[in-house]
Amino acid sequence: MQQPIAPSARPDQVNHRARLRDRFMQGGAAALPDYELLELVLFRAIPRRDVKPLAKALIAHFGGFNAVISASAHQLTEFQGVGAAIVQELKIVEAAAHRLAQTRVEARDVLSNWDALLDYCRTVMAHRETEQFHILFLDSRNGLLGDEAQQRGTVDHVPVYPREIARRALELSATAIILVHNHPSGDPTPSQADITMTKNIIAALTPLSIRVHDHLIIGKGSELSFRAKGLI
């Protein structure tokens, strides 16, 4: 059962907000635990109330700052004390994180910038509650032409169509792709269906001289590379 959220700010709340902002500016995000970083976001949506109890309750419920930010609007509004203004602020932060992570991999050799690519995939997909399947289309220099979500599925399945992937790759003049999908369970171990689907996509693209560089499965705390595991 969720704890009731305090309806009004404590007398020292203004000073608390100022101190928290100062700590952030001096030490960055690393200087703050998750709930205090979330407080900073909530300050904008709730200008006059003590938001620490709400921030702590959200972190406890969803499991961390990233999980709160990535939660759907529906999940958030079901939580006591969360209204439209809070959802809007959280979704703005999420969109900004996605845009920043994508910028770090655009117009670069993705294969030589692998850590940034993994950061981007984690940011976009690690905390999704349903499976999503993304295709990263690459040019002849392995620069990112586009990241497109092919399908969104259920908690454990997403349909993927090799012919559609091939068609889109040709439209973009892509010479290679990287497959990425998430496992909402958190375990990135590939299923037999994942392995079979990857082989089918490779079979569809090989006659077109389009290479599948890798298939990444993103879990909540780790990821798996088909190429590193010898599955491609």
C-alpha positions in Angstrom: 0.0 0.0 0.0 1.4 3.4 -1.0 2.2 5.8 1.8 0.2 9.1 1.8 2.1 12.0 0.4 2.5 15.1 2.6 0.1 17.8 1.4 2.2 20.8 2.2 5.8 21.8 2.5 7.9 21.9 5.6 8.9 25.4 6.9 12.5 24.8 5.7 11.5 23.6 2.3 12.7 26.7 0.4 16.1 26.3 2.0 16.1 22.6 1.3 15.5 23.2 -2.4 18.2 25.8 -2.6 20.7 23.5 -0.8 19.8 20.6 -3.1 20.3 22.8 -6.2 23.6 24.0 -4.9 24.9 20.5 -4.3 23.8 19.5 -7.8 25.6 22.4 -9.4 28.8 21.8 -7.4 28.9 18.0 -7.7 26.6 17.0 -10.5 24.3 14.0 -10.5 27.0 11.8 -8.9 26.6 13.9 -5.7 23.0 13.0 -5.3 21.2 9.8 -4.6 18.4 8.8 -7.0 15.6 10.3 -4.9 17.2 13.7 -4.6 17.9 13.8 -8.4 14.2 13.1 -8.8 13.3 15.8 -6.4 15.0 18.3 -8.7 12.7 17.2 -11.5 9.6 17.3 -9.3 10.4 20.9 -8.1 9.3 22.2 -11.5 6.0 20.5 -11.4 5.3 21.1 -7.7 6.6 24.5 -6.7 5.5 24.8 -3.1 5.2 21.3 -1.6 7.7 19.0 0.0 8.4 16.5 -2.8 10.9 14.3 -0.9 8.3 11.7 0.2 6.9 11.5 -3.3 10.4 11.1 -4.8 11.3 8.3 -2.4 8.0 6.6 -2.9 8.4 6.6 -6.7 12.0 5.3 -6.5 10.9 2.5 -4.2 7.9 1.6 -6.4 9.6 1.6 -9.8 13.1 0.6 -8.7 15.3 3.6 -9.6 15.6 7.0 -11.2 15.8 5.6 -14.7 12.8 3.3 -14.2 10.7 6.3 -12.9 11.6 8.4 -15.9 11.0 5.5 -18.3 7.6 4.5 -16.8 4.6 5.0 -19.1 2.3 7.9 -18.5 -0.4 5.4 -17.5 1.8 3.8 -14.9 2.8 7.1 -13.5 -0.8 8.6 -13.2 -1.9 5.4 -11.4 0.6 6.4 -8.6 -0.8 8.4 -5.7 0.3 12.1 -5.9 1.3 12.0 -9.6 -0.7 14.3 -11.9 -0.4 15.6 -15.4 2.2 18.3 -14.5 4.5 15.7 -13.0 4.1 13.3 -15.9 5.0 16.1 -18.3 8.2 16.9 -16.5 9.3 13.3 -16.3 8.6 12.7 -20.0 10.5 15.9 -21.0 13.5 14.5 -19.0 13.1 11.2 -20.7 12.9 12.7 -24.2 16.0 14.9 -23.5 18.0 11.8 -22.4 17.0 9.9 -25.5 18.0 12.9 -27.7 21.3 13.3 -26.0 22.2 9.6 -26.2 21.2 9.5 -29.9 23.3 12.6 -30.7 26.4 10.8 -29.3 26.1 8.0 -31.9 25.0 10.0 -34.9 27.4 10.8 -37.7 30.1 8.5 -36.2 31.4 5.1 -36.9 29.1 3.1 -34.7 31.4 0.1 -34.4 34.3 2.3 -33.1 31.9 4.1 -30.7 30.4 1.0 -29.2 30.1 2.2 -25.6 28.1 5.2 -26.7 25.9 2.9 -28.8 25.3 0.7 -25.7 24.5 3.7 -23.6 22.0 4.8 -26.2 20.3 1.4 -26.4 20.1 1.1 -22.6 18.6 4.6 -22.3 15.9 3.9 -24.9 15.0 0.3 -24.1 16.3 -1.1 -20.8 13.3 -0.1 -18.7 10.4 -0.8 -21.1 7.7 -3.0 -19.8 6.9 -4.5 -23.2 9.3 -5.8 -25.9 10.4 -3.4 -28.6 12.5 -4.2 -31.7 14.7 -1.6 -33.1 16.8 -1.6 -36.3 19.8 0.7 -36.5 20.5 1.3 -40.2 24.1 2.1 -41.1 25.8 3.6 -44.1 29.0 2.4 -45.8 31.1 4.1 -43.1 29.0 2.6 -40.3 27.4 5.9 -39.5 23.9 5.8 -38.2 21.3 6.6 -40.9 18.4 6.0 -38.6 17.0 4.1 -35.6 13.5 2.8 -36.3 11.2 0.8 -34.0 9.8 -1.9 -36.2 7.3 -3.3 -33.7 6.1 -3.1 -30.2 4.8 -6.3 -28.7 3.8 -7.9 -25.4 5.8 -8.5 -22.3 7.6 -11.4 -24.0 7.0 -11.3 -27.7 7.3 -8.9 -30.6 6.6 -9.9 -34.3 9.4 -9.1 -36.7 9.2 -9.4 -40.5 12.5 -9.8 -42.4 11.0 -8.6 -45.7 10.0 -5.3 -44.1 13.5 -4.9 -42.7 15.0 -5.6 -46.1 12.6 -3.2 -47.8 13.4 -0.4 -45.4 17.2 -1.0 -45.6 17.0 -0.6 -49.4 14.9 2.6 -49.1 17.6 4.1 -46.8 20.5 2.8 -48.9 21.8 1.1 -45.8 24.8 -1.2 -46.2 24.5 -2.8 -42.7 22.2 -3.0 -39.8 22.3 -3.7 -36.1 19.3 -5.4 -34.5 18.3 -4.4 -31.0 15.5 -5.5 -28.8 14.8 -5.6 -25.1 13.8 -8.3 -22.6 11.4 -6.8 -20.0 12.2 -9.7 -17.7 15.7 -8.2 -17.3 17.5 -11.4 -18.5 19.2 -10.8 -21.9 19.6 -14.5 -22.6 18.3 -15.1 -26.2 15.5 -17.5 -26.7 15.4 -20.0 -29.6 12.9 -17.7 -31.3 15.4 -14.8 -31.0 18.1 -17.0 -32.6 15.9 -18.3 -35.4 14.5 -14.8 -36.2 18.1 -13.4 -36.4 19.1 -16.1 -38.9 16.0 -15.4 -41.0 16.9 -11.7 -41.2 20.5 -12.5 -42.2 19.1 -14.9 -44.9 16.9 -12.1 -46.2 19.6 -9.4 -46.3 22.6 -11.4 -47.5 21.5 -11.6 -51.2 21.1 -7.8 -51.0 24.7 -7.3 -49.7 23.4 -5.8 -46.5 25.3 -7.1 -43.4 23.9 -7.7 -40.0 26.7 -6.5 -37.7 25.1 -7.7 -34.5 21.9 -8.4 -32.6 21.9 -6.8 -29.1 19.4 -7.9 -26.4 19.0 -5.3 -23.7 18.2 -6.3 -20.2 17.6 -4.2 -17.1 21.2 -4.4 -15.9 23.1 -6.0 -18.7 23.0 -6.8 -22.4 24.0 -9.6 -24.7 25.8 -9.4 -28.1 25.0 -12.2 -30.6 28.4 -11.6 -32.3 30.3 -11.7 -29.0 28.5 -15.0 -28.1 29.3 -16.5 -31.5 25.6 -16.6 -32.6 26.3 -14.6 -35.7 
